[in-house]
């Protein structure tokens, strides 16, 4: 999962807003998926922008990697395209 929500939101709400990650090469490109450039991921990975969800912070494990600000901005751009914003 790539967590998009801010730490303050996560702490106060007890939830995170996240999008799914996969190591399966996708058939669809941007804005539905985006190749991740996050360092520290164990495999080549893609962000499934169309699979957004809210999860309890209790379900989140330790961080494996950190996405750059530019990558997060690209995910938000994809969400805006999908939602028509």
N, CA, C and O atoms as CSV, one atom per row, in Angstrom:
chain,resi,resn,atom,element,x,y,z
A,1,UNK,N,N,0.845,-1.175,0.000
A,1,UNK,CA,C,0.000,0.000,0.000
A,1,UNK,C,C,0.887,1.234,0.000
A,1,UNK,O,O,1.935,1.275,0.645
A,2,UNK,N,N,0.440,2.227,-0.736
A,2,UNK,CA,C,1.066,3.542,-0.698
A,2,UNK,C,C,0.115,4.449,0.064
A,2,UNK,O,O,-0.999,4.709,-0.393
A,3,UNK,N,N,0.540,4.923,1.205
A,3,UNK,CA,C,-0.302,5.778,2.035
A,3,UNK,C,C,-0.216,7.205,1.517
A,3,UNK,O,O,0.871,7.769,1.387
A,4,UNK,N,N,-1.377,7.781,1.222
A,4,UNK,CA,C,-1.453,9.135,0.675
A,4,UNK,C,C,-1.776,10.184,1.730
A,4,UNK,O,O,-1.403,11.348,1.582
A,5,UNK,N,N,-2.464,9.784,2.790
A,5,UNK,CA,C,-2.924,10.753,3.788
A,5,UNK,C,C,-1.778,11.196,4.694
A,5,UNK,O,O,-0.795,10.480,4.886
A,6,UNK,N,N,-1.936,12.396,5.241
A,6,UNK,CA,C,-0.938,13.003,6.120
A,6,UNK,C,C,-0.937,12.326,7.488
A,6,UNK,O,O,-1.953,11.779,7.917
A,7,UNK,N,N,0.196,12.365,8.161
A,7,UNK,CA,C,0.329,11.755,9.486
A,7,UNK,C,C,-0.690,12.311,10.479
A,7,UNK,O,O,-1.237,11.561,11.288
A,8,UNK,N,N,-0.951,13.626,10.424
A,8,UNK,CA,C,-1.909,14.236,11.355
A,8,UNK,C,C,-3.291,13.615,11.159
A,8,UNK,O,O,-3.962,13.276,12.134
A,9,UNK,N,N,-3.720,13.464,9.907
A,9,UNK,CA,C,-5.009,12.828,9.617
A,9,UNK,C,C,-5.008,11.401,10.148
A,9,UNK,O,O,-5.960,10.972,10.799
A,10,UNK,N,N,-3.940,10.670,9.867
A,10,UNK,CA,C,-3.855,9.260,10.272
A,10,UNK,C,C,-3.967,9.111,11.782
A,10,UNK,O,O,-4.689,8.242,12.273
A,11,UNK,N,N,-3.252,9.959,12.519
A,11,UNK,CA,C,-3.266,9.886,13.986
A,11,UNK,C,C,-4.624,10.253,14.560
A,11,UNK,O,O,-5.113,9.599,15.482
A,12,UNK,N,N,-5.230,11.294,14.018
A,12,UNK,CA,C,-6.503,11.775,14.580
A,12,UNK,C,C,-7.682,10.892,14.201
A,12,UNK,O,O,-8.607,10.719,14.995
A,13,UNK,N,N,-7.658,10.331,12.998
A,13,UNK,CA,C,-8.796,9.534,12.538
A,13,UNK,C,C,-8.650,8.049,12.844
A,13,UNK,O,O,-9.638,7.317,12.888
A,14,UNK,N,N,-7.415,7.611,13.055
A,14,UNK,CA,C,-7.185,6.182,13.261
A,14,UNK,C,C,-7.240,5.387,11.964
A,14,UNK,O,O,-7.265,4.156,11.976
A,15,UNK,N,N,-7.257,6.115,10.832
A,15,UNK,CA,C,-7.291,5.465,9.521
A,15,UNK,C,C,-6.245,6.102,8.610
A,15,UNK,O,O,-5.717,7.177,8.895
A,16,UNK,N,N,-5.963,5.417,7.515
A,16,UNK,CA,C,-5.106,5.956,6.466
A,16,UNK,C,C,-5.849,5.846,5.145
A,16,UNK,O,O,-6.689,4.965,4.967
A,17,UNK,N,N,-5.535,6.743,4.224
A,17,UNK,CA,C,-6.048,6.661,2.862
A,17,UNK,C,C,-4.887,6.178,2.010
A,17,UNK,O,O,-3.820,6.793,1.997
A,18,UNK,N,N,-5.096,5.070,1.295
A,18,UNK,CA,C,-3.999,4.435,0.577
A,18,UNK,C,C,-4.459,3.897,-0.772
A,18,UNK,O,O,-5.653,3.725,-1.020
A,19,UNK,N,N,-3.485,3.638,-1.633
A,19,UNK,CA,C,-3.724,2.954,-2.906
A,19,UNK,C,C,-2.895,1.674,-2.912
A,19,UNK,O,O,-1.869,1.582,-2.238
A,20,UNK,N,N,-3.348,0.701,-3.675
A,20,UNK,CA,C,-2.703,-0.612,-3.708
A,20,UNK,C,C,-1.419,-0.590,-4.528
A,20,UNK,O,O,-1.254,0.217,-5.442
A,21,UNK,N,N,-0.520,-1.499,-4.175
A,21,UNK,CA,C,0.692,-1.761,-4.947
A,21,UNK,C,C,0.632,-3.192,-5.450
A,21,UNK,O,O,0.018,-4.052,-4.817
A,22,UNK,N,N,1.266,-3.452,-6.585
A,22,UNK,CA,C,1.347,-4.800,-7.120
A,22,UNK,C,C,2.708,-5.013,-7.776
A,22,UNK,O,O,3.338,-4.065,-8.243
A,23,UNK,N,N,3.148,-6.259,-7.805
A,23,UNK,CA,C,4.374,-6.585,-8.537
A,23,UNK,C,C,4.032,-7.202,-9.897
A,23,UNK,O,O,4.923,-7.551,-10.672
A,24,UNK,N,N,2.744,-7.331,-10.173
A,24,UNK,CA,C,2.285,-7.855,-11.464
A,24,UNK,C,C,2.278,-6.725,-12.490
A,24,UNK,O,O,1.659,-5.685,-12.268
A,25,UNK,N,N,2.966,-6.931,-13.613
A,25,UNK,CA,C,2.997,-5.908,-14.660
A,25,UNK,C,C,1.560,-5.666,-15.148
A,25,UNK,O,O,0.884,-6.604,-15.569
A,26,UNK,N,N,1.096,-4.414,-15.092
A,26,UNK,CA,C,-0.299,-4.127,-15.448
A,26,UNK,C,C,-0.509,-4.048,-16.961
A,26,UNK,O,O,0.427,-3.811,-17.725
A,27,UNK,N,N,-1.749,-4.252,-17.367
A,27,UNK,CA,C,-2.127,-4.075,-18.774
A,27,UNK,C,C,-2.484,-2.628,-19.052
A,27,UNK,O,O,-2.266,-2.121,-20.152
A,28,UNK,N,N,-3.040,-1.963,-18.037
A,28,UNK,CA,C,-3.462,-0.566,-18.194
A,28,UNK,C,C,-2.352,0.360,-17.703
A,28,UNK,O,O,-1.655,0.059,-16.735
A,29,UNK,N,N,-2.204,1.480,-18.382
A,29,UNK,CA,C,-1.206,2.465,-17.979
A,29,UNK,C,C,-1.827,3.585,-17.175
A,29,UNK,O,O,-2.918,3.451,-16.622
A,30,UNK,N,N,-1.108,4.691,-17.122
A,30,UNK,CA,C,-1.583,5.874,-16.409
A,30,UNK,C,C,-2.877,6.372,-17.048
A,30,UNK,O,O,-2.938,6.406,-18.277
A,31,UNK,N,N,-3.892,6.751,-16.322
A,31,UNK,CA,C,-3.945,7.062,-14.912
A,31,UNK,C,C,-4.364,5.900,-14.011
A,31,UNK,O,O,-4.494,6.094,-12.802
A,32,UNK,N,N,-4.578,4.703,-14.554
A,32,UNK,CA,C,-5.003,3.585,-13.707
A,32,UNK,C,C,-3.842,2.985,-12.924
A,32,UNK,O,O,-4.017,2.575,-11.776
A,33,UNK,N,N,-2.666,2.929,-13.529
A,33,UNK,CA,C,-1.490,2.416,-12.834
A,33,UNK,C,C,-0.294,3.308,-13.132
A,33,UNK,O,O,-0.270,4.045,-14.117
A,34,UNK,N,N,0.699,3.218,-12.250
A,34,UNK,CA,C,1.914,4.009,-12.386
A,34,UNK,C,C,3.059,3.179,-11.839
A,34,UNK,O,O,2.965,2.647,-10.733
A,35,UNK,N,N,4.137,3.061,-12.596
A,35,UNK,CA,C,5.296,2.325,-12.097
A,35,UNK,C,C,5.888,3.092,-10.917
A,35,UNK,O,O,6.064,4.309,-10.982
A,36,UNK,N,N,6.190,2.377,-9.853
A,36,UNK,CA,C,6.736,3.016,-8.666
A,36,UNK,C,C,8.252,3.111,-8.761
A,36,UNK,O,O,8.932,2.174,-9.180
A,37,UNK,N,N,8.758,4.270,-8.361
A,37,UNK,CA,C,10.202,4.497,-8.297
A,37,UNK,C,C,10.693,4.549,-6.859
A,37,UNK,O,O,11.824,4.959,-6.600
A,38,UNK,N,N,9.842,4.133,-5.919
A,38,UNK,CA,C,10.205,4.186,-4.501
A,38,UNK,C,C,11.400,3.279,-4.235
A,38,UNK,O,O,11.417,2.122,-4.656
A,39,UNK,N,N,12.386,3.803,-3.542
A,39,UNK,CA,C,13.547,3.000,-3.202
A,39,UNK,C,C,13.250,2.151,-1.977
A,39,UNK,O,O,12.586,2.598,-1.042
A,40,UNK,N,N,13.740,0.945,-1.993
A,40,UNK,CA,C,13.548,0.049,-0.860
A,40,UNK,C,C,12.508,-1.024,-1.086
A,40,UNK,O,O,12.391,-1.947,-0.280
A,41,UNK,N,N,11.741,-0.925,-2.174
A,41,UNK,CA,C,10.768,-1.980,-2.444
A,41,UNK,C,C,11.508,-3.248,-2.869
A,41,UNK,O,O,12.478,-3.169,-3.623
A,42,UNK,N,N,11.065,-4.415,-2.396
A,42,UNK,CA,C,11.796,-5.646,-2.704
A,42,UNK,C,C,11.671,-6.104,-4.155
A,42,UNK,O,O,12.504,-6.877,-4.629
A,43,UNK,N,N,10.649,-5.642,-4.863
A,43,UNK,CA,C,10.409,-6.036,-6.252
A,43,UNK,C,C,10.024,-4.814,-7.067
A,43,UNK,O,O,9.652,-3.774,-6.524
A,44,UNK,N,N,10.122,-4.962,-8.397
A,44,UNK,CA,C,9.581,-3.942,-9.284
A,44,UNK,C,C,8.081,-3.856,-8.987
A,44,UNK,O,O,7.402,-4.881,-8.918
A,45,UNK,N,N,7.567,-2.643,-8.814
A,45,UNK,CA,C,6.182,-2.485,-8.362
A,45,UNK,C,C,5.452,-1.398,-9.128
A,45,UNK,O,O,6.054,-0.465,-9.660
A,46,UNK,N,N,4.134,-1.549,-9.166
A,46,UNK,CA,C,3.254,-0.571,-9.793
A,46,UNK,C,C,2.203,-0.140,-8.783
A,46,UNK,O,O,1.736,-0.932,-7.965
A,47,UNK,N,N,1.846,1.126,-8.861
A,47,UNK,CA,C,0.812,1.690,-8.004
A,47,UNK,C,C,-0.505,1.576,-8.748
A,47,UNK,O,O,-0.623,2.024,-9.888
A,48,UNK,N,N,-1.498,0.975,-8.102
A,48,UNK,CA,C,-2.826,0.812,-8.708
A,48,UNK,C,C,-3.690,1.987,-8.245
A,48,UNK,O,O,-4.424,1.895,-7.260
A,49,UNK,N,N,-3.583,3.079,-8.975
A,49,UNK,CA,C,-4.225,4.328,-8.592
A,49,UNK,C,C,-5.740,4.170,-8.463
A,49,UNK,O,O,-6.361,4.827,-7.627
A,50,UNK,N,N,-6.325,3.325,-9.264
A,50,UNK,CA,C,-7.779,3.157,-9.239
A,50,UNK,C,C,-8.251,2.345,-8.033
A,50,UNK,O,O,-9.455,2.236,-7.803
A,51,UNK,N,N,-7.329,1.777,-7.261
A,51,UNK,CA,C,-7.718,0.983,-6.090
A,51,UNK,C,C,-7.383,1.743,-4.813
A,51,UNK,O,O,-6.425,1.427,-4.107
A,52,UNK,N,N,-8.199,2.752,-4.540
A,52,UNK,CA,C,-8.018,3.580,-3.349
A,52,UNK,C,C,-8.916,3.042,-2.242
A,52,UNK,O,O,-10.034,2.590,-2.493
A,53,UNK,N,N,-8.405,3.100,-1.009
A,53,UNK,CA,C,-9.202,2.595,0.115
A,53,UNK,C,C,-8.795,3.278,1.405
A,53,UNK,O,O,-7.732,3.893,1.494
A,54,UNK,N,N,-9.656,3.161,2.399
A,54,UNK,CA,C,-9.378,3.655,3.742
A,54,UNK,C,C,-9.199,2.442,4.637
A,54,UNK,O,O,-10.032,1.536,4.651
A,55,UNK,N,N,-8.096,2.436,5.388
A,55,UNK,CA,C,-7.770,1.297,6.255
A,55,UNK,C,C,-7.497,1.781,7.671
A,55,UNK,O,O,-7.061,2.913,7.879
A,56,UNK,N,N,-7.755,0.923,8.633
A,56,UNK,CA,C,-7.408,1.214,10.012
A,56,UNK,C,C,-5.889,1.239,10.157
A,56,UNK,O,O,-5.192,0.422,9.554
A,57,UNK,N,N,-5.375,2.173,10.956
A,57,UNK,CA,C,-3.927,2.221,11.184
A,57,UNK,C,C,-3.435,0.933,11.824
A,57,UNK,O,O,-2.258,0.593,11.701
A,58,UNK,N,N,-4.314,0.217,12.502
A,58,UNK,CA,C,-3.945,-1.056,13.132
A,58,UNK,C,C,-3.597,-2.131,12.102
A,58,UNK,O,O,-2.910,-3.100,12.425
A,59,UNK,N,N,-4.067,-1.965,10.867
A,59,UNK,CA,C,-3.797,-2.947,9.811
A,59,UNK,C,C,-2.512,-2.665,9.045
A,59,UNK,O,O,-2.109,-3.449,8.186
A,60,UNK,N,N,-1.871,-1.544,9.359
A,60,UNK,CA,C,-0.681,-1.126,8.623
A,60,UNK,C,C,0.558,-1.636,9.350
A,60,UNK,O,O,0.717,-1.431,10.553
A,61,UNK,N,N,1.424,-2.297,8.607
A,61,UNK,CA,C,2.685,-2.789,9.168
A,61,UNK,C,C,3.765,-1.733,9.074
A,61,UNK,O,O,3.485,-0.543,8.931
A,62,UNK,N,N,4.981,-2.179,9.156
A,62,UNK,CA,C,6.115,-1.247,9.092
A,62,UNK,C,C,6.338,-0.797,7.656
A,62,UNK,O,O,6.051,-1.546,6.722
A,63,UNK,N,N,6.842,0.409,7.469
A,63,UNK,CA,C,7.110,0.906,6.112
A,63,UNK,C,C,8.226,0.106,5.435
A,63,UNK,O,O,9.219,-0.246,6.071
A,64,UNK,N,N,8.055,-0.174,4.150
A,64,UNK,CA,C,9.094,-0.857,3.374
A,64,UNK,C,C,9.909,0.118,2.556
A,64,UNK,O,O,11.091,-0.108,2.298
A,65,UNK,N,N,9.271,1.211,2.143
A,65,UNK,CA,C,9.923,2.175,1.264
A,65,UNK,C,C,9.217,3.512,1.414
A,65,UNK,O,O,8.185,3.621,2.077
A,66,UNK,N,N,9.795,4.524,0.786
A,66,UNK,CA,C,9.184,5.859,0.819
A,66,UNK,C,C,9.107,6.396,-0.600
A,66,UNK,O,O,10.103,6.426,-1.323
A,67,UNK,N,N,7.916,6.817,-0.985
A,67,UNK,CA,C,7.712,7.410,-2.309
A,67,UNK,C,C,8.161,8.869,-2.265
A,67,UNK,O,O,8.049,9.534,-1.236
A,68,UNK,N,N,8.663,9.347,-3.380
A,68,UNK,CA,C,9.067,10.754,-3.472
A,68,UNK,C,C,7.821,11.637,-3.529
A,68,UNK,O,O,6.726,11.170,-3.842
A,69,UNK,N,N,8.008,12.905,-3.224
A,69,UNK,CA,C,6.911,13.868,-3.328
A,69,UNK,C,C,6.380,13.914,-4.761
A,69,UNK,O,O,5.178,14.059,-4.983
A,70,UNK,N,N,7.288,13.790,-5.728
A,70,UNK,CA,C,6.889,13.821,-7.139
A,70,UNK,C,C,6.013,12.616,-7.491
A,70,UNK,O,O,5.041,12.745,-8.236
A,71,UNK,N,N,6.366,11.440,-6.948
A,71,UNK,CA,C,5.571,10.241,-7.224
A,71,UNK,C,C,4.181,10.356,-6.615
A,71,UNK,O,O,3.193,9.991,-7.251
A,72,UNK,N,N,4.098,10.856,-5.399
A,72,UNK,CA,C,2.796,11.054,-4.748
A,72,UNK,C,C,1.974,12.062,-5.540
A,72,UNK,O,O,0.773,11.868,-5.727
A,73,UNK,N,N,2.602,13.132,-6.003
A,73,UNK,CA,C,1.887,14.130,-6.813
A,73,UNK,C,C,1.348,13.503,-8.090
A,73,UNK,O,O,0.247,13.839,-8.527
A,74,UNK,N,N,2.104,12.602,-8.690
A,74,UNK,CA,C,1.657,11.917,-9.925
A,74,UNK,C,C,0.456,11.009,-9.623
A,74,UNK,O,O,-0.459,10.907,-10.440
A,75,UNK,N,N,0.454,10.358,-8.470
A,75,UNK,CA,C,-0.688,9.527,-8.068
A,75,UNK,C,C,-1.926,10.403,-7.892
A,75,UNK,O,O,-3.009,10.051,-8.360
A,76,UNK,N,N,-1.770,11.530,-7.225
A,76,UNK,CA,C,-2.903,12.457,-7.038
A,76,UNK,C,C,-3.389,12.968,-8.390
A,76,UNK,O,O,-4.593,13.105,-8.602
A,77,UNK,N,N,-2.473,13.247,-9.295
A,77,UNK,CA,C,-2.854,13.659,-10.658
A,77,UNK,C,C,-3.685,12.571,-11.332
A,77,UNK,O,O,-4.688,12.869,-11.980
A,78,UNK,N,N,-3.274,11.315,-11.183
A,78,UNK,CA,C,-4.039,10.202,-11.744
A,78,UNK,C,C,-5.418,10.092,-11.144
A,78,UNK,O,O,-6.390,9.850,-11.858
A,79,UNK,N,N,-5.518,10.270,-9.812
A,79,UNK,CA,C,-6.829,10.260,-9.162
A,79,UNK,C,C,-7.723,11.356,-9.708
A,79,UNK,O,O,-8.908,11.133,-9.954
A,80,UNK,N,N,-7.155,12.546,-9.898
A,80,UNK,CA,C,-7.930,13.652,-10.457
A,80,UNK,C,C,-8.434,13.329,-11.866
A,80,UNK,O,O,-9.564,13.672,-12.211
A,81,UNK,N,N,-7.615,12.680,-12.668
A,81,UNK,CA,C,-8.050,12.296,-14.017
A,81,UNK,C,C,-9.171,11.266,-13.967
A,81,UNK,O,O,-10.142,11.357,-14.719
A,82,UNK,N,N,-9.031,10.285,-13.075
A,82,UNK,CA,C,-10.059,9.244,-12.958
A,82,UNK,C,C,-11.376,9.838,-12.474
A,82,UNK,O,O,-12.447,9.461,-12.950
A,83,UNK,N,N,-11.292,10.771,-11.524
A,83,UNK,CA,C,-12.497,11.366,-10.932
A,83,UNK,C,C,-13.042,12.538,-11.730
A,83,UNK,O,O,-14.105,13.070,-11.411
A,84,UNK,N,N,-12.311,12.944,-12.776
A,84,UNK,CA,C,-12.795,14.029,-13.612
A,84,UNK,C,C,-12.538,15.397,-13.029
A,84,UNK,O,O,-13.252,16.349,-13.344
A,85,UNK,N,N,-11.513,15.516,-12.170
A,85,UNK,CA,C,-11.212,16.791,-11.516
A,85,UNK,C,C,-10.221,17.631,-12.246
A,85,UNK,O,O,-9.887,18.726,-11.794
